[in-house]
Amino acid sequence: MHSTVLSDEEFCKILGEFPALKREINGKRLVYLDNAASTLKPKSVIEKMTDFYLNHYSNIHRAVHTLASEATVEYENAREKVAKFLNANNEEVIFTNGTTMGINFLVNSLVKSGILKPDDTVLISQVEHHANLVPWVRLSKLYGFKVNYIEADEKGVITHDSIEKAKRYVPKIVSVTGQSNVTGQLMPIEFIRESFKDSILIIDGAQLIPHKKIDVKKLNIDFLVFSGHKMLGPTGIGVLYGKKDLLEKLEPFMYGGEMIDKVTFDDVSFNILPYKFEAGTQHIAGAVGLGYTIDFLESIGYDKIESHVKDLSKYLLEELMKLDFVEIYGPIDDSHQSLVSFNIDGVHPHDVSHILDENFGVATRSGHHCAQPLMSILSKGSKIDFPNSTVRASLYIYNTKEDIDILIQGLKEIRRMFI
Ligand SMILES: Cc1ncc(COP(=O)(O)O)c(C=O)c1O
């Protein structure tokens, strides 16, 4: 029977792909718990990208010479891998430079196409990363549509109840994160889809896609955006998936280059999907590298990635809950995965993060995590003098329970230093 647990041999092989994990920081082994910001990169993917750059690189789609056609084949292969990965069609996969660009693309294109009109409502949640909040809020001021929110409770949790309540807004568009980068909560995408049957559903997959397999057809998602760099892939490459019929109605976000069909001094017509949306020279090696990354992740098996991250998340949450001086944000249940945000009473998160790095070799993130409005909600529910920021520990496939033990030991010692 197929096991969903990584064997010791498989895990050792994974570790061998990340030489940084053998590094020492001030005499301590590096424990990398900043995966929600960006993950490490596998050696084999970098080697394949190097070979691509050294031996097969050229601009794509334009010239007829051998290098150009090899690079084009690799680039289009990468698109096909992404499409299969999501259960989409090739023409529904557009390369972007990341999640932020994907959402900006959508807001602008939806407005320009007349799909999002003045007085329409866009529904987002109160736990969104700025990438899925700032573009909507800012452009609502310029174009006159409204932005409403699915409310979070004082722990930053989105409940089914709050989703139900938001039905009263009758939104044209619902744009929500698949997983919060602050509370770690996995959003109930199926329930949201079910609750807003007639709305265009956009999912910010930045935190979700790295450790959860998403079938866009099964979930009936209209648009999905994510970044390569949070799933072991190169920086500067991302994906926007869109349903074909919607993409066909969308005006491009950017113009120029290969996105055209015919150009005269007076008018332009556009290329077919997906090229219509890829203006200018793309991050060719980045897209190719993302394809290699998907090969890498699939060679491990997404079921094993999911279960490894799930087990570690449970352990991290349980161990943190044993520390009575730690305040944890987000849900205390199975929906809390891959990362935990917390504070030590009386110690600023920047100090915690700094000492964890300096004294224990543990890399975490501290700050508002590009979610300032959510910080104001967490502040209301906090029992400590909330510093408008948190420490965040985030996990991925190369982490172990021992990494978590080192973090916990570090937190205990930091607490001792400050009392
Ligand atoms: C939930 C979420 N959305 C969007 C983003 C933005 O991603 P990027 O900076 O790769 O565009 C992030 C990054 O941390 C995120 O966590």
The ligand as a Tripos MOL2 file, in Angstrom:
@<TRIPOS>MOLECULE
LIG
   16    16     1     0     0
SMALL
NO_CHARGES

@<TRIPOS>ATOM
      1 C1         -1.1300   35.1440    1.8670 C.3       1 LIG1
      2 C2         -0.1480   35.9180    1.0350 C.ar      1 LIG1
      3 N1         -0.5730   36.5680   -0.0470 N.ar      1 LIG1
      4 C3          0.2640   37.2470   -0.8420 C.ar      1 LIG1
      5 C4          1.6000   37.3270   -0.5750 C.ar      1 LIG1
      6 C5          2.4990   38.0930   -1.4990 C.3       1 LIG1
      7 O1          3.3540   37.2260   -2.1640 O.3       1 LIG1
      8 P1          4.5120   37.7810   -3.0970 P.3       1 LIG1
      9 O2          5.3310   38.7040   -2.2390 O.co2     1 LIG1
     10 O3          5.2670   36.5740   -3.5070 O.co2     1 LIG1
     11 O4          3.8670   38.5000   -4.2310 O.co2     1 LIG1
     12 C6          2.1090   36.6830    0.5610 C.ar      1 LIG1
     13 C7          3.5220   36.7810    0.9100 C.2       1 LIG1
     14 O5          3.9290   36.6000    2.0250 O.2       1 LIG1
     15 C8          1.2070   35.9560    1.3770 C.ar      1 LIG1
     16 O6          1.6370   35.3050    2.4680 O.3       1 LIG1
@<TRIPOS>BOND
     1     1     2 1
     2     2     3 ar
     3     2    15 ar
     4     3     4 ar
     5     4     5 ar
     6     5     6 1
     7     5    12 ar
     8     6     7 1
     9     7     8 1
    10     8     9 2
    11     8    10 1
    12     8    11 1
    13    12    13 1
    14    12    15 ar
    15    13    14 2
    16    15    16 1
@<TRIPOS>SUBSTRUCTURE
     1 LIG1         1 GROUP 0 **** ****
